[in-house]
Amino acid sequence: MIGRGAGLALTGAMLLSSASGGEPGSIPWRTDEKQAFAEAARSGRPLLVDGWADWCAGCKLLDRNTWSDRRVQEGVAARAITIAAAKTQWCWAPRE
């Protein structure tokens, strides 16, 4: 379950999805779950999980319209600890 802070961070990012500019890949997506949880606990910042799949149209829209926006990138980097996980057919795996 996503905590209130992470939900707010995701909501804020989605609200900015129509904003312009930016380079994709600037959000520091972590793939080590234990490290991300430890960093979130240590810093007091919420954990933002990006569940992603090759077949997911919504995921591709987030990549193209939201995560690529420099204002979203800066806001997420400043306010949340991020982790990316790819949804495979049978289980969750680190996003590559």
C-alpha positions in Angstrom: 0.0 0.0 0.0 1.3 3.5 -0.9 1.6 5.8 2.1 -0.1 9.2 2.2 3.2 11.0 1.4 4.0 8.8 -1.6 0.5 9.1 -2.9 0.7 12.9 -2.6 4.1 12.9 -4.5 2.6 10.8 -7.2 -0.5 13.0 -7.4 1.7 16.1 -7.7 3.7 14.5 -10.4 0.6 13.6 -12.3 -0.8 17.1 -12.0 2.3 18.4 -13.7 2.1 15.9 -16.5 1.0 18.4 -19.1 4.0 20.7 -18.3 6.7 21.1 -20.9 10.4 20.4 -21.3 13.0 18.1 -19.8 15.2 15.1 -20.5 13.9 11.6 -19.8 15.8 9.6 -17.2 16.8 12.4 -14.9 14.8 11.0 -11.9 17.2 8.9 -9.8 15.2 5.6 -10.0 16.6 3.1 -7.6 16.2 -0.6 -8.1 17.5 -1.9 -4.8 14.4 -2.1 -2.6 16.2 -2.5 0.7 18.4 0.5 0.0 15.5 2.6 -1.0 13.4 1.7 2.1 16.5 2.4 4.3 17.1 5.8 2.7 13.4 6.7 3.0 13.4 5.8 6.7 16.7 7.6 7.3 15.6 10.8 5.5 12.0 10.9 6.5 11.0 11.3 2.8 8.2 9.3 1.2 8.9 6.4 -1.1 7.6 6.8 -4.6 7.3 3.5 -6.5 7.1 3.4 -10.2 5.5 0.2 -11.3 6.3 -0.2 -15.0 5.8 -2.8 -17.8 6.7 -2.9 -21.5 3.0 -3.6 -22.3 1.6 -0.8 -20.1 0.3 2.2 -22.2 -0.2 4.3 -19.0 3.5 3.7 -18.0 4.7 4.9 -21.4 2.5 8.0 -21.1 4.0 8.7 -17.6 7.5 8.3 -19.1 6.8 10.6 -22.0 4.6 13.3 -20.4 5.4 13.3 -16.7 8.8 11.8 -15.7 10.5 13.6 -18.6 9.4 17.0 -17.4 12.3 18.8 -15.7 10.0 20.3 -13.1 8.6 16.9 -12.2 12.1 15.5 -12.1 13.3 18.3 -9.8 10.3 18.0 -7.5 10.5 14.3 -7.2 14.2 14.3 -6.6 13.9 16.9 -3.9 10.9 15.4 -2.1 10.9 11.6 -2.5 13.0 8.5 -2.5 12.3 6.7 -5.8 12.2 3.0 -6.7 11.3 1.5 -10.1 10.0 -2.0 -10.5 9.0 -3.7 -13.7 5.9 -5.8 -13.8 6.5 -9.0 -15.6 3.9 -11.6 -16.4 4.4 -13.4 -13.1 6.2 -11.2 -10.7 7.7 -7.8 -9.9 11.3 -7.3 -11.0 13.7 -4.3 -11.0 13.1 -2.1 -13.9 16.0 -2.2 -16.4 
